Amino acid sequence: MPATYPSSLWLTRLLASCSLALLTACGGGDGASPGTTPPETPGKPGSGGGPPLPTAWVAGVFAPSYLYANLCAAPRTGIDTYTGNPFPDKSGSTLDENNWLRSWSNESYLWYSEIVDNNPALHATLDYFELLKTTALTPSGIPKDQFHFSYPSDVWNALSTGDAAPGYGMQWAWLQNTPPRELIVAYVEPGSPAAGIARGTRLLEINGIDLVNENSLEGINALNAALFPSITGLNTEFTIQDAGASVQRTITLQSVDVTSVPVQNVKTFPGPNGSTVGYMQFNNHFLTAERQLVNAVNKMGTEGATELIVDLRYNGGGYLDIASQLAYMIAGRMNTQGKVFERSVFNDKIEANGSVGTPLLFHSTGFGASIPNDEQLPSLNLRRVYVLTGPDTCSASESIINGLRGIDIDVVQIGDTTCGKPYGFFAAANCGSTYFSIQFKSENAKGFGDYSDGMPPTCAAPDDFEHALGDPREARMAAALTYMATGACPASAARARGSLARTAPLLRKPEGLSNRILLKR
């Protein structure tokens, strides 16, 4: 996932929804390993110099993006600690940065012909980037492109590699995002200040400000600043109500650098019909997940797991290579050898350029993220897997489902419809910002990738905040175990289909997105 080099060079392939404290979904794409060679960008230079920079905007006329690469309004100096190399920035202007975005989008955006060509001289850079996408809708009437975003490069590099960021360790979910609001704890990071706070705990006040009803801009800004601290050492007072409790209590937490743990709560237990059920909570496809997934599969295999439940309900995606590895570890060599996990379909310019590369196969070894390249992955050799999903299940997580179904592995989906992102991109950095713009559509071995409105569940079940994740009594777990026992959805799930109440997207830290607000007024 790192976006380490500027210019129009294609970078690491991603399938990730962006981590926002927004009330609407946003996301990214699938991710290949850091060494992946992306397809060639049309207009990319070979040897020798290029033409002079155009002097004026002409609608529909585009210079190659490489001409504007690294020409920055505020060029950085010194060494990039992420790459170890000097920053490549040169003195330029906001117009140069906008022209780079305009040409890069015209070269690589999947639906480049649907972008309205606005004058780049009339907009601030981040505002201009927001215009460089299609305005078309899906068949259900939602925007076709919900996954268009940017980060400061240093923030993205830290997030994508799982580095620590200031926070308390709580991941939130909205049940009601307008007054009277209802914000609850979805899960907490192990070892964080929030460790010991239970799933389902309701947040009522922050530093004496009423989160449920506060509606002033000043109050909302204060809530944002407290929920998502930018520094460590910040003491914040939370008034909370524990799940199932009738009284409130007040706690004070201090912000620290919190590192996300992608794989949590790994266990096995006796299941229906004499089975041994493996369970793991898988929260993101960051680089650190590679070793953690191997350890989890080794543990469940050693303990004799014959059935598997993978909890993807809060997994917004990340590296596609990680998704391919997990799919292999589920299905095993006999089911996956030589088979396509996912193919990428690019725009007609790139397809005509003949440099789209080969399909991604199921990875049976490490790719060097946190285990060696040649280390053989373990596997459970299953023909069936149960996945717990919801509206935060996005991108690379959906690729696990789609990729396994493409080779006829029975994927039983329990919970709610996924986010609907069969698209991906290569993170591209320029002048200190990393941009994510849809560049390809993903398909499985059968050529299927039409789930822009999400993947509906086999059995619908609510997100049950009254029980811990992995508890057999939790609604989605219980539905999976019932299906495992009977081969059919529980009656309660059948009644819920079509009327299932969905939570808003998981509330995460809005890194670098200070122009967005947390709460609806």
C-alpha positions as CSV (number, residue, x, y, z in Angstrom):
1,M,0.0,0.0,0.0
2,P,2.8,2.6,0.4
3,A,2.6,5.4,-2.0
4,T,6.3,6.3,-2.1
5,Y,7.1,7.9,-5.4
6,P,5.6,11.0,-7.0
7,S,4.8,11.6,-10.7
8,S,2.5,9.7,-13.0
9,L,4.2,6.4,-12.3
10,W,1.7,3.8,-11.3
11,L,2.2,2.6,-7.8
12,T,1.0,-0.1,-5.4
13,R,-2.3,-1.6,-6.3
14,L,-4.9,-1.1,-3.6
15,L,-8.4,-2.2,-2.7
16,A,-9.2,-0.3,0.4
17,S,-12.0,1.9,1.6
18,C,-10.6,5.1,3.1
19,S,-10.6,5.5,6.8
20,L,-12.9,8.4,7.4
21,A,-14.9,9.9,10.2
22,L,-17.6,10.6,7.6
23,L,-21.2,9.7,7.4
24,T,-20.9,8.5,3.8
25,A,-18.6,5.7,2.6
26,C,-15.4,6.3,0.8
27,G,-12.8,3.9,-0.3
28,G,-9.9,2.7,-2.2
29,G,-8.9,-0.4,-4.1
30,D,-7.0,-3.6,-4.1
31,G,-3.4,-3.8,-3.2
32,A,-0.6,-5.7,-4.6
33,S,2.8,-6.2,-3.0
34,P,5.2,-3.2,-2.7
35,G,7.3,-4.5,-5.6
36,T,4.4,-4.8,-8.1
37,T,5.1,-3.4,-11.5
38,P,2.0,-1.5,-12.6
39,P,0.7,-1.2,-16.1
40,E,2.3,1.5,-18.3
41,T,0.5,4.9,-18.2
42,P,-0.2,6.2,-21.7
43,G,1.9,9.2,-22.4
44,K,4.6,8.2,-19.9
45,P,8.1,9.3,-21.2
46,G,10.8,7.1,-22.4
47,S,14.3,8.4,-22.8
48,G,15.0,12.0,-23.7
49,G,13.2,15.2,-23.0
50,G,9.6,16.0,-23.4
51,P,7.6,18.8,-25.1
52,P,7.4,22.3,-23.4
53,L,4.7,22.9,-20.9
54,P,1.4,24.2,-22.4
55,T,0.7,27.8,-21.4
56,A,-3.1,27.8,-21.3
57,W,-6.0,25.4,-20.7
58,V,-7.8,24.2,-23.7
59,A,-10.8,21.9,-23.0
60,G,-10.3,18.4,-24.2
61,V,-6.5,18.9,-24.8
62,F,-4.2,17.1,-22.4
63,A,-0.4,17.3,-22.1
64,P,1.3,14.2,-20.7
65,S,1.1,14.1,-16.9
66,Y,4.8,13.5,-16.5
67,L,5.5,17.1,-17.7
68,Y,3.9,18.4,-14.5
69,A,5.1,15.8,-12.0
70,N,6.8,17.1,-8.9
71,L,6.2,20.8,-9.8
72,C,4.9,21.9,-6.4
73,A,3.5,25.1,-5.0
74,A,5.3,24.4,-1.8
75,P,8.2,22.0,-2.6
76,R,9.5,19.9,0.2
77,T,13.2,19.8,1.0
78,G,15.4,17.2,2.7
79,I,15.1,13.5,3.0
80,D,11.8,11.5,2.8
81,T,12.0,9.3,5.9
82,Y,9.7,6.8,4.3
83,T,11.8,6.1,1.2
84,G,15.2,7.3,2.5
85,N,15.6,9.4,-0.7
86,P,15.5,13.1,-1.2
87,F,12.1,14.6,-1.9
88,P,11.8,15.0,-5.7
89,D,9.9,18.2,-5.5
90,K,10.7,21.2,-7.7
91,S,9.5,24.7,-7.6
92,G,6.1,25.0,-9.3
93,S,2.6,26.2,-8.7
94,T,-0.9,25.2,-7.7
95,L,-1.7,25.2,-11.5
96,D,1.1,22.8,-12.1
97,E,-0.3,20.4,-9.5
98,N,-3.8,20.7,-10.9
99,N,-2.5,20.1,-14.4
100,W,-0.8,16.9,-13.2
101,L,-4.0,15.7,-11.6
102,R,-6.0,16.6,-14.8
103,S,-3.7,14.7,-17.1
104,W,-3.1,11.8,-14.8
105,S,-6.8,11.3,-14.4
106,N,-7.3,11.5,-18.2
107,E,-4.7,8.9,-18.7
108,S,-5.6,6.4,-16.0
109,Y,-9.1,7.0,-14.6
110,L,-11.4,4.1,-15.5
111,W,-14.2,6.4,-16.6
112,Y,-12.0,9.2,-17.9
113,S,-14.5,10.1,-20.6
114,E,-17.1,10.9,-18.0
115,I,-15.0,13.6,-16.3
116,V,-16.2,17.2,-16.9
117,D,-13.1,19.0,-18.1
118,N,-13.0,22.1,-15.8
119,N,-10.3,24.8,-16.0
120,P,-7.6,23.8,-13.5
121,A,-6.7,27.5,-12.9
122,L,-9.9,28.2,-11.1
123,H,-9.6,25.8,-8.2
124,A,-7.5,24.9,-5.1
125,T,-5.8,21.5,-5.6
126,L,-7.9,19.3,-3.3
127,D,-11.1,21.0,-4.5
128,Y,-10.0,20.3,-8.1
129,F,-9.3,16.7,-7.4
130,E,-12.8,16.2,-6.2
131,L,-14.1,17.3,-9.6
132,L,-12.0,14.7,-11.5
133,K,-14.5,11.8,-11.3
134,T,-17.7,10.6,-12.9
135,T,-21.0,11.9,-11.7
136,A,-22.9,8.8,-13.1
137,L,-25.1,6.6,-10.9
138,T,-25.3,2.9,-10.4
139,P,-28.6,1.0,-11.2
140,S,-29.7,1.6,-7.6
141,G,-29.2,5.3,-7.9
142,I,-26.0,5.7,-5.8
143,P,-22.9,7.4,-7.2
144,K,-20.9,5.1,-9.4
145,D,-17.7,6.5,-7.9
146,Q,-17.9,6.6,-4.1
147,F,-14.2,5.9,-3.7
148,H,-12.2,9.0,-4.7
149,F,-10.0,10.5,-2.0
150,S,-6.6,11.8,-1.0
151,Y,-4.3,11.8,2.0
152,P,-1.2,13.7,3.0
153,S,1.5,11.3,1.9
154,D,3.2,11.0,5.3
155,V,-0.1,10.2,6.9
156,W,-1.0,7.6,4.3
157,N,2.4,6.0,4.5
158,A,1.9,5.6,8.3
159,L,-1.6,4.3,8.0
160,S,-1.0,1.8,5.1
161,T,2.0,0.2,6.8
162,G,0.2,-0.1,10.1
163,D,2.4,2.4,11.9
164,A,1.1,4.0,15.1
165,A,-1.1,7.1,15.0
166,P,-2.5,9.2,17.9
167,G,-5.7,7.9,19.4
168,Y,-7.4,6.0,22.2
169,G,-7.9,2.7,20.4
170,M,-11.7,2.8,20.1
171,Q,-13.4,2.1,16.7
172,W,-16.8,3.6,16.6
173,A,-20.1,2.8,14.8
174,W,-23.1,5.0,14.2
175,L,-26.6,3.8,15.0
176,Q,-28.0,7.3,14.5
177,N,-25.9,10.0,13.0
178,T,-28.3,13.0,13.3
179,P,-29.6,14.4,16.6
180,P,-30.4,12.5,18.8
181,R,-27.2,10.7,17.8
182,E,-26.2,7.3,18.9
183,L,-22.5,6.4,18.7
184,I,-21.2,3.1,20.1
185,V,-18.0,1.2,20.4
186,A,-17.6,-1.4,17.6
187,Y,-14.3,-2.8,18.9
188,V,-11.1,-1.7,20.6
189,E,-7.5,-2.2,19.8
190,P,-5.6,-4.6,22.1
191,G,-3.2,-2.8,24.5
192,S,-4.7,0.6,23.8
193,P,-6.0,3.0,26.4
194,A,-9.5,1.8,25.6
195,A,-8.7,-1.8,26.3
196,G,-11.4,-3.1,28.7
197,I,-14.1,-0.9,27.2
198,A,-16.7,-3.3,25.9
199,R,-18.3,-3.5,22.5
200,G,-21.7,-1.8,22.5
201,T,-20.7,1.0,25.0
202,R,-22.5,4.2,24.1
203,L,-20.7,7.6,24.0
204,L,-22.9,10.4,25.5
205,E,-20.6,13.3,26.2
206,I,-17.0,14.4,25.5
207,N,-15.4,16.9,27.8
208,G,-18.9,17.9,28.9
209,I,-20.2,18.5,25.4
210,D,-23.4,16.6,24.6
211,L,-22.6,14.4,21.6
212,V,-26.2,13.2,21.3
213,N,-27.7,16.7,20.8
214,E,-24.9,19.2,20.2
215,N,-25.6,21.1,16.9
216,S,-23.4,24.2,16.9
217,L,-20.4,24.3,14.6
218,E,-18.2,25.2,17.5
219,G,-19.4,22.2,19.4
220,I,-19.0,19.8,16.5
221,N,-15.5,21.0,15.9
222,A,-14.6,20.4,19.5
223,L,-16.1,16.9,19.3
224,N,-14.0,16.2,16.2
225,A,-10.8,17.4,17.9
226,A,-11.4,15.3,21.0
227,L,-12.5,12.1,19.2
228,F,-9.6,12.2,16.7
229,P,-6.6,13.7,18.5
230,S,-3.7,14.8,16.3
231,I,-1.2,14.5,19.1
232,T,-0.3,12.1,21.9
233,G,-0.7,13.1,25.6
234,L,-4.2,14.6,25.2
235,N,-6.4,13.9,28.2
236,T,-10.1,13.6,27.2
237,E,-13.1,13.0,29.4
238,F,-15.7,10.6,28.0
239,T,-19.2,10.1,29.5
240,I,-20.3,6.6,28.5
241,Q,-23.0,4.0,29.2
242,D,-21.8,0.4,29.2
243,A,-23.8,-2.1,27.1
244,G,-26.7,-3.3,29.2
245,A,-26.2,-0.8,32.0
246,S,-28.7,1.7,33.2
247,V,-26.2,4.2,34.6
248,Q,-23.6,6.4,33.1
249,R,-20.0,6.7,34.1
250,T,-17.2,9.1,33.2
251,I,-13.6,8.0,32.3
252,T,-10.5,10.0,31.2
253,L,-8.3,8.5,28.5
254,Q,-5.0,9.9,27.3
255,S,-4.2,9.7,23.6
256,V,-1.2,7.6,22.7
257,D,0.3,6.2,19.5
258,V,-2.0,3.3,18.7
259,T,-1.1,0.6,16.3
260,S,-3.9,-1.3,14.5
261,V,-3.9,-5.0,15.0
262,P,-5.4,-6.5,11.8
263,V,-6.1,-10.0,13.1
264,Q,-7.7,-10.4,16.5
265,N,-9.7,-12.9,18.6
266,V,-8.4,-16.1,16.9
267,K,-9.9,-19.2,18.4
268,T,-11.4,-22.7,17.9
269,F,-14.4,-24.3,19.6
270,P,-16.6,-27.3,19.2
271,G,-19.2,-26.7,16.5
272,P,-22.3,-28.4,15.0
273,N,-22.2,-32.0,13.8
274,G,-18.9,-32.9,15.5
275,S,-17.0,-30.0,13.7
276,T,-14.3,-27.9,15.1
277,V,-15.0,-24.3,14.2
278,G,-12.2,-21.7,13.7
279,Y,-12.9,-18.0,14.1
280,M,-10.9,-14.9,13.5
281,Q,-11.7,-11.2,13.4
282,F,-9.9,-9.7,10.4
283,N,-10.0,-5.9,10.4
284,N,-7.7,-4.7,7.6
285,H,-5.4,-5.8,4.9
286,F,-2.4,-3.8,6.0
287,L,1.1,-5.1,5.5
288,T,1.3,-6.3,9.1
289,A,-1.6,-8.6,8.5
290,E,0.5,-11.0,6.5
291,R,2.3,-12.6,9.4
292,Q,-0.7,-12.3,11.7
293,L,-2.9,-14.3,9.2
294,V,-0.2,-17.0,8.9
295,N,-0.1,-17.3,12.7
296,A,-3.9,-17.4,12.9
297,V,-4.2,-20.1,10.2
298,N,-1.4,-22.2,11.8
299,K,-3.2,-22.0,15.2
300,M,-6.5,-23.0,13.9
301,G,-5.0,-25.8,11.8
302,T,-3.1,-27.1,14.7
303,E,-6.3,-27.1,16.8
304,G,-8.1,-29.1,14.1
305,A,-10.4,-26.6,12.6
306,T,-12.8,-28.2,10.1
307,E,-15.0,-25.2,9.6
308,L,-14.0,-21.5,9.4
309,I,-15.8,-18.2,10.2
310,V,-13.9,-15.1,9.1
311,D,-15.3,-11.9,10.5
312,L,-14.9,-9.2,7.9
313,R,-17.7,-6.9,9.0
314,Y,-15.3,-4.0,9.8
315,N,-12.6,-4.7,7.1
316,G,-12.5,-1.9,4.6
317,G,-9.7,-3.5,2.5
318,G,-6.1,-2.9,1.7
319,Y,-3.5,-4.9,-0.2
320,L,-5.1,-7.3,-2.7
321,D,-2.0,-9.6,-2.3
322,I,-3.1,-10.1,1.4
323,A,-6.6,-11.0,0.2
324,S,-5.1,-13.5,-2.2
325,Q,-3.0,-15.0,0.5
326,L,-5.9,-15.4,2.9
327,A,-8.0,-17.0,0.1
328,Y,-5.2,-19.5,-0.6
329,M,-4.9,-20.3,3.1
330,I,-8.6,-21.0,3.3
331,A,-8.9,-23.2,0.2
332,G,-5.4,-24.8,-0.1
333,R,-3.1,-25.8,-2.9
334,M,-5.4,-28.4,-4.6
335,N,-8.2,-26.0,-4.9
336,T,-6.2,-23.0,-6.1
337,Q,-3.0,-24.1,-7.9
338,G,-2.6,-22.2,-11.1
339,K,-6.0,-20.5,-10.8
340,V,-6.9,-16.8,-11.1
341,F,-7.8,-15.0,-8.0
342,E,-8.6,-11.7,-9.7
343,R,-8.2,-10.0,-13.1
344,S,-8.1,-6.3,-13.5
345,V,-9.8,-4.4,-16.4
346,F,-8.5,-1.0,-17.2
347,N,-9.7,1.9,-19.4
348,D,-9.4,1.5,-23.1
349,K,-6.2,3.5,-23.4
350,I,-4.3,1.3,-21.0
351,E,-5.8,-1.9,-22.5
352,A,-4.8,-0.7,-26.0
353,N,-1.3,0.0,-24.6
354,G,-0.9,-3.7,-24.0
355,S,0.7,-3.3,-20.6
356,V,-2.0,-4.4,-18.2
357,G,0.0,-7.4,-16.9
358,T,-1.1,-10.8,-16.0
359,P,-4.0,-11.8,-13.7
360,L,-3.3,-12.2,-10.0
361,L,-3.2,-15.9,-9.0
362,F,-3.7,-17.2,-5.5
363,H,-0.6,-16.5,-3.5
364,S,0.8,-19.7,-1.9
365,T,3.9,-17.9,-0.4
366,G,4.8,-14.7,1.3
367,F,5.5,-11.5,-0.7
368,G,7.9,-9.9,1.7
369,A,5.6,-7.7,3.7
370,S,6.1,-9.4,7.0
371,I,7.2,-12.9,6.0
372,P,9.9,-13.9,3.4
373,N,9.0,-14.1,-0.3
374,D,9.6,-17.8,-0.5
375,E,7.9,-18.9,2.8
376,Q,5.2,-21.4,2.1
377,L,1.8,-20.4,3.5
378,P,-0.2,-22.8,5.6
379,S,-3.7,-23.8,4.6
380,L,-6.9,-25.3,6.0
381,N,-7.9,-26.9,2.6
382,L,-11.6,-26.1,3.0
383,R,-14.3,-26.2,0.3
384,R,-16.6,-23.9,2.4
385,V,-16.1,-20.8,4.5
386,Y,-18.4,-18.6,6.4
387,V,-17.8,-14.8,6.2
388,L,-19.5,-12.2,8.4
389,T,-20.1,-9.0,6.5
390,G,-21.7,-5.6,6.7
391,P,-21.6,-2.1,5.0
392,D,-18.0,-1.7,6.1
393,T,-16.9,-4.9,4.4
394,C,-15.3,-3.4,1.3
395,S,-12.9,-3.8,-1.5
396,A,-10.1,-6.3,-0.8
397,S,-12.5,-8.0,1.6
398,E,-15.1,-8.3,-1.1
399,S,-12.3,-9.7,-3.4
400,I,-11.9,-12.6,-0.9
401,I,-15.5,-13.5,-1.4
402,N,-15.6,-13.0,-5.1
403,G,-12.2,-14.7,-5.7
404,L,-13.1,-17.8,-3.8
405,R,-16.5,-18.0,-5.5
406,G,-14.7,-17.8,-8.8
407,I,-13.1,-21.2,-8.2
408,D,-16.3,-22.7,-6.8
409,I,-15.5,-22.5,-3.1
410,D,-18.8,-22.2,-1.2
411,V,-18.7,-18.8,0.5
412,V,-21.7,-18.5,2.9
413,Q,-22.2,-14.8,3.6
414,I,-23.8,-13.9,6.9
415,G,-24.9,-10.4,8.0
416,D,-25.6,-7.4,5.7
417,T,-24.8,-6.3,2.2
418,T,-21.2,-5.3,1.6
419,C,-20.1,-1.8,0.5
420,G,-19.9,-2.6,-3.2
421,K,-16.4,-1.8,-4.5
422,P,-15.3,-4.0,-7.4
423,Y,-12.8,-1.3,-8.2
424,G,-9.2,-0.5,-7.5
425,F,-6.4,2.0,-8.0
426,F,-2.7,2.5,-7.7
427,A,-1.8,5.1,-5.0
428,A,-0.1,8.0,-6.7
429,A,1.9,10.6,-4.8
430,N,2.7,14.2,-6.0
431,C,3.9,17.2,-4.0
432,G,3.2,15.7,-0.6
433,S,-0.3,14.3,-1.3
434,T,-1.3,10.8,-2.2
435,Y,-4.2,10.4,-4.6
436,F,-6.6,7.5,-5.1
437,S,-8.7,7.5,-8.2
438,I,-10.4,4.4,-9.6
439,Q,-8.3,2.9,-12.4
440,F,-9.6,-0.7,-12.8
441,K,-12.5,-3.0,-12.3
442,S,-11.9,-6.4,-10.7
443,E,-13.3,-9.7,-11.9
444,N,-12.9,-13.2,-10.6
445,A,-11.9,-16.3,-12.6
446,K,-15.4,-16.6,-14.0
447,G,-15.4,-13.0,-15.2
448,F,-17.8,-11.7,-12.5
449,G,-17.3,-8.4,-10.9
450,D,-20.7,-6.7,-11.0
451,Y,-21.4,-5.9,-7.4
452,S,-21.2,-2.1,-7.3
453,D,-24.4,-2.1,-5.2
454,G,-22.8,-4.6,-2.8
455,M,-22.9,-8.3,-2.2
456,P,-26.1,-9.4,-0.5
457,P,-25.8,-11.9,2.3
458,T,-26.8,-15.5,2.1
459,C,-28.4,-15.0,5.5
460,A,-29.3,-11.5,6.8
461,A,-28.5,-10.8,10.4
462,P,-28.0,-7.6,12.4
463,D,-24.8,-6.3,13.8
464,D,-25.4,-7.4,17.4
465,F,-23.7,-4.9,19.8
466,E,-25.0,-6.7,22.9
467,H,-22.5,-9.5,22.5
468,A,-18.7,-9.6,21.9
469,L,-17.3,-10.3,18.5
470,G,-16.8,-14.1,18.3
471,D,-19.3,-14.9,20.9
472,P,-21.5,-17.8,19.6
473,R,-24.6,-15.9,20.9
474,E,-23.8,-12.8,18.7
475,A,-26.4,-12.6,16.0
476,R,-24.1,-13.0,13.0
477,M,-22.1,-15.8,14.7
478,A,-25.3,-17.5,15.7
479,A,-26.7,-17.4,12.2
480,A,-23.5,-18.9,10.8
481,L,-23.6,-21.7,13.3
482,T,-27.2,-22.4,12.6
483,Y,-26.5,-22.6,8.8
484,M,-23.5,-24.8,9.6
485,A,-25.8,-27.1,11.6
486,T,-28.8,-27.2,9.2
487,G,-27.7,-26.0,5.8
488,A,-30.3,-23.2,6.0
489,C,-30.6,-19.7,7.3
490,P,-32.3,-19.3,10.7
491,A,-35.9,-18.3,10.5
492,S,-35.1,-14.9,12.1
493,A,-32.6,-14.2,9.3
494,A,-35.2,-15.0,6.7
495,R,-37.7,-12.5,8.3
496,A,-35.0,-9.9,8.5
497,R,-34.2,-10.0,4.8
498,G,-35.3,-6.8,3.1
499,S,-35.9,-4.9,6.3
500,L,-32.5,-5.2,7.9
501,A,-31.5,-2.0,9.6
502,R,-28.0,-1.0,8.5
503,T,-25.6,1.1,10.5
504,A,-23.7,3.9,8.9
505,P,-20.1,3.2,7.9
506,L,-17.6,2.6,10.7
507,L,-16.3,5.8,12.2
508,R,-12.6,6.1,11.8
509,K,-10.0,8.8,12.0
510,P,-10.3,11.4,9.3
511,E,-6.5,11.7,8.7
512,G,-5.8,14.8,6.6
513,L,-9.4,15.5,5.8
514,S,-10.0,18.4,8.1
515,N,-12.3,20.0,5.4
516,R,-14.9,17.3,6.2
517,I,-17.0,17.3,9.3
518,L,-17.8,14.5,11.7
519,L,-21.4,15.1,12.6
520,K,-24.5,16.0,10.7
521,R,-26.3,19.0,12.0
